Amino acid sequence: MNLTTTQMEFYHENGHFILENLFSKDEVNELSSKIAAFKNFKHLPNIVCEDDGSVRSVYMPNRHEEVYETLYRCERLVEPCKQLLENDIYLYQYKLNLKRAFTGQAWEWHQDYAYWKIDDGVEKPDMISGMIYLNDVKSYQGPLMIIPGSHKFDVVDFEPKEHLEELDELINSLSADLKFTVEQSYIKKMANKNGIKVLEYNAGTCVFFHPNLFHASMGNLSPYKRDTAIITYNSVDNLPKILDRPSYICSDVYTAIKPSKMTFC
């Protein structure tokens, strides 16, 4: 599939664009049906848990379930990203973010590229993420919030967090208490200028967004879960220079993806 000129212009101006109903109900159901199995892998380092022991994130879910291997290669995701980055792409990072009903924790305001630039040595933000909704998501489930146009900043100053200085840096890249969060003055400045957009959409929607876009989400106090798959693609000419983080966080396989037209069910 090819994006229209209007869609591409919207992305470059606003730092995101949205394709509703990109995946069918049957495909979403197939993806969702595999999530329960990840409870069996909580002992592995690529599974991040909440304080209550529930699974918060699963990194590289394709290592455990074949359907997630099929997903990130899907033409419906790969071709728009190649078009926007004007290059071949590879899988940089892949995760499931799972917000449990009643207790799912928040994600603070941040830019993804801060981690990839500082921790992985990626020189340019020639990257894009696609968030696939695996549930219908309303405002009370802690949906993604973004500030349109904030991607036009490079990596901005961080909110001071002295209490994290002596803690494990890897854990605080993945937990609810993120180490690199956007300094509050930038958030207010951009929110006053462009507003905050709350992304309430149905299951099967994909939100594509720029790695410098300010984004966050509140905790989920509702009785309904909020599960998403987030796939980050990187240009094959933009490889990381620092290789300190585990490969489930920063992939060390740089093979250009050959998009697939396969469905999952």
N, C-alpha and C positions, 0 to 999 in steps of 0.2 A: 504494500500500500504506500502511496505517496501523499505527503502533506501538501496542502494548497499554499500558495504564496501568502494568503491571509493568515493561515495558521502559523507559518514560519515567522512572519512579521510580528504576530502576537507574542510568540515565545521570546523573541529577541528583545521586545520592548518590556514584557512583563515578567520574564523569567520562568514561565510555566505555560503549559497548555493542557487541555483535558479532552480525552476521548471517552465518551460514555458508551456503555454496552460493548466495549472492545472484546470482552469475553462473555460467552453464553452462560446461562444458569447451570447447564450441565458441566461445563468446564470449571466454573467456580466451585460447584459441589464436589467435583473430583479433587481439586486442589485442597479444599477444606477437609475432606475426608481423611487426609493423610496427617493432619496436624496432631491429632491425639497421640500418634505413635512417638512423637518427639519427647514425650514424658519419659520414655524408656531410655533416653540418652542424656539425662540431666547430669550424669557424671562426666560427660565430655566437655572439653574447654570451649567448644563452639556453641554451647547452649548457655545462655545467660538467664538467670532466674531473678524474680522479684524477692523482696524481703520475706514474703510468706512462702517461698519455695515454688511458686507457680512460674512457668516458663514465660520470660519476657521477650527474648529474641532467640532465633535460631540462625546462625551464620552458615552459609553454604548448605542450605537444605538439600541441594541436588546431590550431595554426597550420601544421603540417606534414602531419598525417595526419587524414583525415576521420573515421575510426573514433573518435578521441579527442574530436572535437567531439560526436559522438553520445553518448559515454559520460557526459560531465558533465551532460548534459541528461536523463539516464535517470530515469524516474519512480521507480525503485527506490532511487535516491540522493536525489533532490530532495524527495520527499514526506516522508520521515522527518525531514529537516533542517528543512523548513518547520514541521513539527509541533513539533519541539523548540524552535525559535527563535520560534515563534508569529508568524511574519511571512513576507512574500515574501523571497526571497534572490537574490543574484547571484553570479557567479563571481568570487572574490577572487584566488585563486592556484591554480595547477595545475602539477603536476610529476610526472615519473617519477623515482623513486629506484632506481638500478640498482646492485646489489652483485655485482660480478664474482666468479666462482669464484676461490678462493685469495688474491685481493688486494683485495677490496672493503673499503673503510675504514669505520671506526666513525662514529657520530653521538653526540656527548657529551650528557649530561643537560641538557635545556633545556625552556623553555616557548615555544611558538610566538608567543604573544601579546606577549612582550617585544619582538620585532621589529616587530610590527604596531602596537603602541602607541607605541613610541619612534621608529621610523623612518618610519612612515606616518601617525601621528596618529589612529589609530582609537580612539575614546573608550571603547568598552565591548567586553567579550569576547563579544559576541552573534554568535558565529561557531562553525563546526563543521567539522571535517575528516573525510573518509572515505578510509581507506587500503584499496585493493583489492589483494589478493594475486594476483600473476600466476604464482606457482609454489607448490607445496606447500612449506611452510617449517617446518624443524626447528630445534632449539636451536643446532646447529652452523653454521647459515647466517647468524647475526647477526640474529635476528628482533627486532621491536619489543619493548622492555621498557617497562612503565609502572608507576607507583606509584598505585594506586587511591586516590581521595579527595584527591589533591594539588592538584586543580583548585580547591579551596576557598580556597587562597591567591590573592591578587592576584599581580602580578609581584614576585618575590622578589629578594633581593640576588644579585649575580653573583659568580662565582669570579674573582678578580683575574687579568688577563692583560695585564701591562705590555708584553709583546713585540708585542702587536697595535696599540699606540697609534699607530705610525707607518705602519701598513699600510693597504691599500685596504679601507675598511669594507664595501663591497659584497661583495668576494670573501670576506671573513671572516664574512659572513652565510650563505654558501653552501658553504664548503669544510669539510673535516674539522676544522679548528681554528676552531670557532665563537666569535664575539665575546661573545655573551650566553649563558653557561652557568650553571646553578643552583649557588649556593654549596653546598659539600659538606655543611655542617651541616644544611641543609634536607633534602637527600637522605637523610642518615642518620636524621634525626628521623622523616621520613615512612615510610622503609623499615622502621624498627623498629616503627612503629605499625601500618602497613597491609601491609607486605610488598612485594616486587617481583613483578610478574606478567609472565611471558614468554609472548608470544602466538604459539604454534605452531599454525598452521591450514593447511588445504588451499587450493589455488588456487580463486578464486571467492569467498572470504570477504571481507567488508568490515568493518573496524574503524572505528567512528565515535568521535571523541574531542574533548574540550573543549580550547580553545586554551591554557588555563593548566595542563593536565595535565603533570606531569613525565614525560618520556619520553626514551629513548636506544636505541641498538643497538650491539652489538659488531661488530668486523670479521668478514668472512667468510673463514675459512681452509679451508672445505670445498671439495670439487670441484664444487659445485652453485651456480649463480647464485641470486640472490634479488632479483627485480624487483617493484616495487610502483608503483601509480599513486595519488597523493595529491591529492585535490580539496578545496579549502577554499571554503566558502560563507560569505557575510556577509549580515547583515540589510540590506535596502535603506534603513533608517533609521540606519545606522551607518557612513557613508562616511568614508574617510580625509581628513584635513585637511592633511597634508603630501604633496606630490606630487613628491618628489625622486627616487624610485627608478624604474627603468624599468618600463614597463607589463607586461613579461613577469614581473615580480616582484609588482607591485601593480597589478592591473587598473584601467584608467581607463574601463571600460565598465560602467555600473551598471544595466543593463537587467535587470528581474526575469525569471528563467528560467521559461519555459513548459515544464513537464516533458513528456517524450516517452515513449511506450510502445514505441518501436522497439527491435528487437534489432540486433545488429551483423553477423549472418551468416545 
